[in-house]
């Protein structure tokens, strides 16, 4: 990824064992493209859902997310 100019490694000035990864502009562009394509795909998948089915799915996903947060806080 570094060779493809997607990220760069940056060493910590206080602790040479620490290496941070910074996403470069080209990396950000690729991330945005992937997000857009996933959103388009999901839109196509949900195209034939009724409004009620979409709302139910959203409610269930929110419930799942809330439960995941509770479990992770333990």
Secondary structure, DSSP 8 states (H G I E B T S, - for coil): -TTTTSEEEEE-SS-TT-EEEEE-HHHHHHHHHHHHHHHHHHHHHHTTS-HHHHHHHHHHHHHHHHHHHHHHH-
